[in-house]
Amino acid sequence: MIRWSKLASSQFKAIHDYIAADSLSAARKQGSLILQAIDRLDAFSLSGRIGTSADKRELVIPNTPYIVYYRLQDDVIFLRSIRHAAREKPTRFRK
């Protein structure tokens, strides 16, 4: 099961809206790539690299400049954040 945080959800929308200002088709393509990678986490929850601890992981989205930060707890995947790789990682994700 995948659960989206309010932050991850709003970041996904912001990514889409930012790209759509230039090209709606590009925004749809990037959004689709991100969602497909997130959906694959249901079957391959350990596919992201280890983050700051064993339960925190970072999924680099292929063919995009985005990283999904997520946490595993039991059988639930909690999406914490979606960020452009060029942006500095927030302090709370560095600990």
C-alpha positions in Angstrom: 0.0 0.0 0.0 1.3 3.5 -0.9 0.3 6.5 1.1 1.0 10.0 0.0 1.8 12.8 2.5 0.2 16.2 1.9 3.6 17.5 1.2 4.4 14.9 -1.5 1.0 15.4 -3.1 1.4 19.2 -3.2 4.9 18.9 -4.6 3.7 16.5 -7.4 1.0 19.1 -8.3 3.6 21.9 -8.2 5.9 20.0 -10.5 3.1 19.4 -13.0 1.9 23.0 -12.9 5.4 24.4 -13.3 6.2 22.2 -16.4 2.6 22.7 -17.8 3.2 26.5 -17.9 5.6 25.7 -20.8 4.2 22.5 -22.1 1.2 20.5 -21.0 2.4 17.4 -22.9 5.8 17.5 -21.2 4.0 17.9 -17.8 1.9 14.9 -18.5 4.9 12.9 -19.6 6.9 13.8 -16.5 3.9 13.2 -14.2 3.3 9.8 -15.8 7.0 8.7 -15.4 6.9 9.8 -11.7 3.6 7.9 -11.1 4.7 4.8 -12.8 7.9 4.7 -10.7 5.9 5.2 -7.5 3.4 2.5 -8.5 6.3 0.0 -9.0 7.2 0.6 -5.3 4.2 -1.6 -4.4 6.0 -4.6 -5.8 9.6 -3.4 -5.3 9.5 -1.4 -2.1 13.3 -1.7 -1.6 14.2 -0.4 -5.1 15.1 3.0 -3.8 18.6 3.6 -2.3 18.9 3.7 1.4 18.4 7.1 2.9 19.5 8.2 6.4 18.3 5.0 8.0 17.2 1.6 6.8 13.5 2.5 6.8 14.0 5.8 4.8 14.7 5.4 1.1 15.2 7.6 -2.0 13.9 6.6 -5.4 15.6 8.3 -8.3 13.0 8.4 -11.0 14.5 7.2 -14.3 14.5 9.7 -17.2 13.6 12.6 -15.0 15.5 14.9 -12.6 13.2 13.9 -9.7 13.8 11.9 -6.5 11.0 10.5 -4.3 11.7 10.3 -0.6 9.8 7.6 1.1 9.6 5.6 4.3 8.8 1.9 4.9 6.8 0.8 7.8 5.4 -2.7 7.9 3.8 -3.2 4.5 3.1 0.5 4.0 5.1 2.9 1.8 4.8 6.5 3.0 5.7 9.0 0.3 7.4 11.9 2.1 8.5 14.2 -0.6 9.2 14.6 -4.3 12.1 16.9 -5.2 14.1 18.0 -8.2 17.6 16.5 -7.9 19.3 19.9 -8.3 17.6 21.2 -5.2 19.3 20.8 -1.9 18.0 18.0 0.3 16.1 19.4 3.3 17.7 19.1 6.7 15.1 16.7 7.9 16.0 14.3 5.2 19.8 14.5 5.9 19.5 13.2 9.5 
